[in-house]
């Protein structure tokens, strides 16, 4: 899984090119098989579009070596070792699963190879387990949910029942929301964590939510669980009396049409929606639709902005692993999501959050943006950022 991208021309070719002073070898570490294969493919498509779009702004070229993590931490660690020790990549991009990120963290840090995280949201990666070689261009679990607590309280909601799958991301997502909702004066009247990837019948949990006295329900579910939950919530007839809110992964553009009309009226918050009104997003959506025939998701924009960040780092004069790591920490640009920057205290992205309602559109479900919430840096969460050694 190896190819060379001629960034300056925006072309891809399987032919070898002569090594140049600014020829960077990029290790792409994504799931191309298993339950998250669709996410890996989406991120890869976005990354390639970013190289094509912005490659002419640098004289650097990028040789891509792709490896399949299979969403298995031991497999991913082996692939990361291959990329670093055998392929001798200058930088790595990818990582969908937080478990995979945790598995490769020490290898990346010890080898001093910069890693651009294009999805995994575990708070510790830019908290207590932060590294000057790891820069996140996606989101952190708490980051995308904290703004929603205050916003929902401002809408007059006082009592909320929460649900999420019982694993680290589920607890971090709900934790971010409850922190700000209760700080604003709201009350969590019930909180349940469902067995991860094992819950097929949400009926008992929905019955508890209905009888809890809540004004609304706030949840985090993603992928197949999100589709099942949204459909069952609708079939129980709860939406009219108990509105459904959640993290935007609940109604991701990647699979919202599979949820169908059941998703209509659900209000969620995330760092990206394809209906954001800006020239940068219009250009991205147009290019992605031309390539795939559909609107991009948040996963696609992670790849797109990861490519942009890499190119910006080369424009800043990066020539090797150390200078790339330093340059990535200083990246700032206006992208499809809005103005993005990296917090030097944690290497986590700082970005606006959008509240949107899923509504019926001409070609299926679409997103009506209700509010743009200000960008806020994550707390350090135990991160003590050491400088990159030169």
C-alpha positions as semicolon CSV with decimal commas, in nm:
position;residue;x (nm);y (nm);z (nm)
1;X;0,000;0,000;0,000
2;X;0,250;0,254;-0,119
3;X;0,228;0,545;-0,356
4;X;0,384;0,884;-0,417
5;X;0,190;1,209;-0,425
6;X;0,343;1,488;-0,628
7;X;0,213;1,768;-0,410
8;X;0,322;2,054;-0,631
9;X;0,123;1,918;-0,924
10;X;-0,164;1,771;-0,725
11;X;-0,114;1,436;-0,900
12;X;-0,078;1,078;-0,776
13;X;0,142;0,823;-0,943
14;X;0,273;0,478;-0,871
15;X;0,609;0,567;-1,027
16;X;0,909;0,630;-0,810
17;X;1,045;0,983;-0,803
18;X;1,397;1,095;-0,726
19;X;1,454;1,187;-0,363
20;X;1,457;1,560;-0,303
21;X;1,568;1,780;-0,016
22;X;1,204;1,815;0,088
23;X;1,072;1,470;0,005
24;X;0,870;1,351;0,304
25;X;0,770;0,991;0,366
26;X;0,429;0,977;0,534
27;X;0,304;0,669;0,720
28;X;-0,074;0,642;0,696
29;X;-0,199;0,432;0,987
30;X;-0,573;0,372;0,944
31;X;-0,828;0,089;0,962
32;X;-0,898;-0,033;0,610
33;X;-1,071;-0,347;0,737
34;X;-1,289;-0,425;1,037
35;X;-1,567;-0,224;1,198
36;X;-1,407;0,117;1,133
37;X;-1,303;0,058;0,772
38;X;-1,552;0,318;0,646
39;X;-1,395;0,577;0,877
40;X;-1,046;0,490;0,756
41;X;-1,151;0,522;0,393
42;X;-1,322;0,854;0,467
43;X;-1,012;0,997;0,635
44;X;-0,788;0,873;0,352
45;X;-1,012;1,038;0,091
46;X;-1,005;1,365;0,283
47;X;-0,627;1,351;0,320
48;X;-0,572;1,293;-0,050
49;X;-0,805;1,583;-0,132
50;X;-0,608;1,806;0,102
51;X;-0,281;1,717;-0,067
52;X;-0,436;1,784;-0,409
53;X;-0,587;2,116;-0,295
54;X;-0,293;2,266;-0,108
55;X;0,006;2,076;-0,248
56;X;0,094;2,348;-0,495
57;X;0,167;2,581;-0,202
58;X;0,485;2,389;-0,112
59;X;0,779;2,251;-0,306
60;X;0,774;1,939;-0,088
61;X;0,660;1,600;-0,217
62;X;0,494;1,329;-0,010
63;X;0,542;0,957;-0,047
64;X;0,258;0,774;0,129
65;X;0,303;0,431;0,288
66;X;-0,033;0,297;0,410
67;X;-0,086;0,031;0,675
68;X;-0,408;-0,127;0,803
69;X;-0,447;-0,118;1,183
70;X;-0,750;-0,353;1,163
71;X;-0,867;-0,159;1,473
72;X;-0,651;-0,396;1,681
73;X;-0,398;-0,231;1,917
74;X;-0,136;-0,512;1,891
75;X;-0,161;-0,512;1,511
76;X;-0,138;-0,133;1,500
77;X;0,172;-0,134;1,720
78;X;0,341;-0,378;1,483
79;X;0,249;-0,163;1,184
80;X;0,376;0,151;1,357
81;X;0,710;-0,021;1,425
82;X;0,733;-0,119;1,058
83;X;0,663;0,236;0,942
84;X;0,917;0,385;1,181
85;X;1,199;0,129;1,171
86;X;1,169;-0,030;0,826
87;X;1,006;0,236;0,610
88;X;1,173;0,517;0,805
89;X;0,878;0,755;0,770
90;X;0,925;1,121;0,857
91;X;0,574;1,162;0,994
92;X;0,264;0,949;1,056
93;X;-0,102;1,036;1,009
94;X;-0,420;0,858;1,109
95;X;-0,539;0,657;1,413
96;X;-0,915;0,611;1,444
97;X;-0,941;0,413;1,768
98;X;-0,840;0,555;2,105
99;X;-0,720;0,207;2,201
100;X;-0,487;0,206;1,902
101;X;-0,358;0,551;1,990
102;X;-0,284;0,434;2,342
103;X;-0,097;0,132;2,205
104;X;0,133;0,330;1,974
105;X;0,186;0,634;2,195
106;X;0,509;0,523;2,364
107;X;0,657;0,395;2,037
108;X;0,588;0,728;1,865
109;X;0,718;0,930;2,158
110;X;1,029;0,722;2,207
111;X;1,120;0,722;1,838
112;X;1,056;1,096;1,804
113;X;0,835;1,055;1,498
114;X;0,560;1,319;1,470
115;X;0,206;1,180;1,459
116;X;-0,094;1,377;1,332
117;X;-0,400;1,224;1,498
118;X;-0,688;1,232;1,250
119;X;-0,962;1,093;1,471
120;X;-0,899;0,923;1,809
121;X;-1,047;1,150;2,075
122;X;-0,930;1,007;2,408
123;X;-0,871;1,300;2,642
124;X;-0,550;1,150;2,785
125;X;-0,368;1,170;2,450
126;X;-0,350;1,548;2,485
127;X;-0,373;1,532;2,864
128;X;-0,168;1,323;3,102
129;X;-0,023;1,113;2,815
130;X;0,059;1,408;2,590
131;X;0,373;1,414;2,378
132;X;0,546;1,690;2,181
133;X;0,543;1,446;1,889
134;X;0,164;1,393;1,892
135;X;-0,056;1,667;1,746
136;X;-0,432;1,620;1,725
137;X;-0,618;1,761;1,423
138;X;-0,954;1,601;1,506
139;X;-1,119;1,653;1,846
140;X;-1,104;1,545;2,208
141;X;-1,398;1,368;2,367
142;X;-1,464;1,634;2,628
143;X;-1,411;1,921;2,386
144;X;-1,704;1,844;2,157
145;X;-1,951;1,802;2,445
146;X;-1,865;2,066;2,706
147;X;-2,014;2,358;2,506
148;X;-2,346;2,175;2,471
149;X;-2,409;2,167;2,848
150;X;-2,415;2,544;2,880
151;X;-2,605;2,587;2,550
152;X;-2,884;2,346;2,648
153;X;-2,925;2,518;2,984
154;X;-2,955;2,852;2,804
155;X;-3,239;2,702;2,596
156;X;-3,438;2,647;2,917
157;X;-3,359;2,278;2,971
158;X;-3,313;2,204;3,341
159;X;-3,326;1,825;3,381
160;X;-3,145;1,578;3,155
161;X;-3,114;1,199;3,138
162;X;-2,790;1,074;2,977
163;X;-2,698;0,753;2,796
164;X;-2,376;0,629;2,636
165;X;-2,189;0,302;2,572
166;X;-1,981;0,180;2,863
167;X;-1,623;0,246;2,752
168;X;-1,376;0,530;2,787
169;X;-1,505;0,749;2,505
170;X;-1,866;0,713;2,621
171;X;-1,778;0,818;2,974
172;X;-1,558;1,107;2,857
173;X;-1,823;1,237;2,618
174;X;-2,093;1,234;2,885
175;X;-1,852;1,369;3,144
176;X;-1,777;1,674;2,930
177;X;-2,149;1,749;2,894
178;X;-2,249;1,693;3,256
179;X;-1,960;1,908;3,381
180;X;-2,087;2,222;3,212
181;X;-2,461;2,144;3,236
182;X;-2,448;2,104;3,614
183;X;-2,214;2,402;3,650
184;X;-2,477;2,613;3,473
185;X;-2,742;2,495;3,721
186;X;-2,885;2,192;3,545
187;X;-2,959;1,853;3,701
188;X;-2,873;1,506;3,572
189;X;-3,177;1,302;3,679
190;X;-3,044;0,971;3,550
191;X;-2,731;0,832;3,387
192;X;-2,680;0,490;3,236
193;X;-2,394;0,328;3,041
194;X;-2,501;0,049;2,807
195;X;-2,279;-0,254;2,725
196;X;-2,053;-0,140;2,438
197;X;-2,134;-0,301;2,101
198;X;-2,355;-0,554;2,281
199;X;-2,678;-0,360;2,334
200;X;-2,940;-0,437;2,071
201;X;-3,252;-0,348;2,270
202;X;-3,248;0,002;2,417
203;X;-3,609;-0,033;2,534
204;X;-3,538;-0,073;2,908
205;X;-3,312;0,233;2,907
206;X;-3,565;0,439;2,713
207;X;-3,836;0,343;2,962
208;X;-3,615;0,467;3,246
209;X;-3,552;0,793;3,062
210;X;-3,925;0,842;3,004
211;X;-4,007;0,798;3,372
212;X;-3,713;1,002;3,501
213;X;-3,880;1,342;3,488
214;X;-3,618;1,472;3,246
215;X;-3,681;1,762;3,008
216;X;-3,451;1,603;2,748
217;X;-3,214;1,315;2,682
218;X;-2,846;1,365;2,593
219;X;-2,651;1,073;2,448
220;X;-2,333;0,966;2,277
221;X;-2,353;0,680;2,030
222;X;-2,169;0,629;1,702
223;X;-2,176;0,400;1,400
224;X;-2,414;0,104;1,411
225;X;-2,514;0,177;1,770
226;X;-2,615;0,531;1,672
227;X;-2,835;0,402;1,390
228;X;-3,006;0,150;1,619
229;X;-3,053;0,398;1,902
230;X;-3,200;0,676;1,688
231;X;-3,442;0,438;1,521
232;X;-3,555;0,285;1,850
233;X;-3,592;0,628;2,015
234;X;-3,824;0,728;1,732
235;X;-4,021;0,403;1,738
236;X;-4,085;0,448;2,111
237;X;-4,252;0,781;2,029
238;X;-4,036;0,978;2,273
239;X;-3,924;1,271;2,058
240;X;-4,243;1,475;2,094
241;X;-4,232;1,488;2,475
242;X;-3,866;1,412;2,545
243;X;-3,639;1,579;2,285
244;X;-3,320;1,398;2,190
245;X;-2,984;1,578;2,202
246;X;-2,635;1,443;2,175
247;X;-2,282;1,447;2,049
248;X;-2,282;1,499;1,671
249;X;-2,151;1,149;1,608
250;X;-2,509;1,040;1,679
251;X;-2,620;1,184;1,345
252;X;-2,296;1,183;1,147
253;X;-2,334;1,260;0,774
254;X;-2,153;0,931;0,714
255;X;-2,459;0,730;0,819
256;X;-2,747;0,969;0,894
257;X;-2,934;0,858;0,582
258;X;-2,935;0,506;0,725
259;X;-3,123;0,649;1,022
260;X;-3,376;0,803;0,784
261;X;-3,666;1,018;0,909
262;X;-3,605;0,890;1,264
263;X;-3,311;1,135;1,285
264;X;-3,521;1,439;1,197
265;X;-3,551;1,682;1,485
266;X;-3,252;1,542;1,673
267;X;-3,019;1,822;1,785
268;X;-2,649;1,752;1,825
269;X;-2,318;1,935;1,853
270;X;-1,990;1,869;1,677
271;X;-1,686;2,041;1,534
272;X;-1,805;1,995;1,175
273;X;-2,118;1,980;0,963
274;X;-2,116;1,986;0,581
275;X;-2,365;2,276;0,584
276;X;-2,131;2,523;0,755
277;X;-2,159;2,844;0,553
278;X;-1,808;2,952;0,453
279;X;-1,602;2,969;0,132
280;X;-1,352;2,717;0,272
281;X;-1,622;2,463;0,348
282;X;-1,800;2,520;0,017
283;X;-1,477;2,439;-0,169
284;X;-1,420;2,126;0,041
285;X;-1,776;1,998;0,006
286;X;-1,770;2,057;-0,371
287;X;-1,439;1,870;-0,414
288;X;-1,550;1,583;-0,193
289;X;-1,884;1,546;-0,372
290;X;-1,708;1,547;-0,708
291;X;-1,483;1,266;-0,584
292;X;-1,743;1,053;-0,403
293;X;-2,092;1,168;-0,503
294;X;-2,190;1,251;-0,143
295;X;-2,134;1,507;0,130
296;X;-1,826;1,476;0,353
297;X;-1,840;1,377;0,718
298;X;-1,638;1,494;1,016
299;X;-1,400;1,202;0,946
300;X;-1,327;1,332;0,597
301;X;-1,249;1,679;0,726
302;X;-1,003;1,529;0,978
303;X;-0,802;1,387;0,689
304;X;-0,833;1,702;0,481
305;X;-0,710;1,927;0,763
306;X;-0,434;1,681;0,855
307;X;-0,298;1,719;0,502
308;X;-0,327;2,095;0,528
309;X;-0,143;2,096;0,861
310;X;0,139;1,887;0,713
311;X;0,171;2,123;0,418
312;X;0,167;2,429;0,644
313;X;0,448;2,272;0,847
314;X;0,662;2,226;0,535
315;X;0,590;2,584;0,432
316;X;0,721;2,694;0,771
317;X;1,056;2,535;0,687
318;X;1,027;2,187;0,838
319;X;1,283;1,946;0,690
320;X;1,294;1,646;0,925
321;X;1,114;1,475;1,214
322;X;1,211;1,729;1,480
323;X;1,134;2,039;1,277
324;X;0,807;1,884;1,157
325;X;0,700;1,817;1,516
326;X;0,781;2,174;1,615
327;X;0,609;2,324;1,313
328;X;0,291;2,117;1,357
329;X;0,250;2,258;1,707
330;X;0,233;2,610;1,562
331;X;-0,013;2,543;1,279
332;X;-0,305;2,782;1,237
333;X;-0,538;2,828;0,938
334;X;-0,897;2,882;0,827
335;X;-1,044;2,551;0,711
336;X;-1,388;2,398;0,650
337;X;-1,451;2,395;1,026
338;X;-1,350;2,758;1,077
339;X;-1,032;2,895;1,232
340;X;-0,815;2,613;1,365
341;X;-0,508;2,634;1,584
342;X;-0,303;2,407;1,808
343;X;-0,280;2,473;2,181
344;X;0,096;2,457;2,255
345;X;0,022;2,350;2,613
346;X;-0,136;2,020;2,503
347;X;-0,091;1,986;2,123
348;X;-0,471;1,955;2,101
349;X;-0,673;2,133;1,834
350;X;-0,871;2,446;1,922
351;X;-1,185;2,483;1,708
352;X;-1,542;2,611;1,710
353;X;-1,832;2,375;1,790
354;X;-2,155;2,377;1,589
355;X;-2,503;2,292;1,717
356;X;-2,720;2,155;1,441
357;X;-3,057;1,992;1,386
358;X;-3,105;1,705;1,143
359;X;-3,378;1,797;0,894
360;X;-3,519;1,654;0,574
361;X;-3,340;1,769;0,259
362;X;-3,382;1,716;-0,115
363;X;-3,156;1,412;-0,122
364;X;-3,207;1,280;0,231
365;X;-3,126;1,406;0,578
366;X;-2,918;1,721;0,611
367;X;-2,796;1,956;0,884
368;X;-2,948;2,290;0,986
369;X;-2,685;2,483;1,184
370;X;-2,849;2,647;1,487
371;X;-2,547;2,798;1,660
372;X;-2,170;2,837;1,637
373;X;-2,016;2,807;1,982
374;X;-1,677;2,966;2,052
375;X;-1,354;2,771;2,035
376;X;-1,207;2,682;2,373
377;X;-0,879;2,510;2,459
378;X;-0,899;2,194;2,666
379;X;-0,765;2,204;3,021
380;X;-0,417;2,057;3,050
381;X;-0,550;1,746;3,228
382;X;-0,206;1,660;3,361
383;X;-0,015;1,737;3,042
384;X;0,338;1,863;3,098
385;X;0,462;1,935;2,748
386;X;0,834;1,884;2,707
387;X;1,013;2,057;2,420
388;X;1,111;1,865;2,108
389;X;1,485;1,800;2,114
390;X;1,680;1,932;1,815
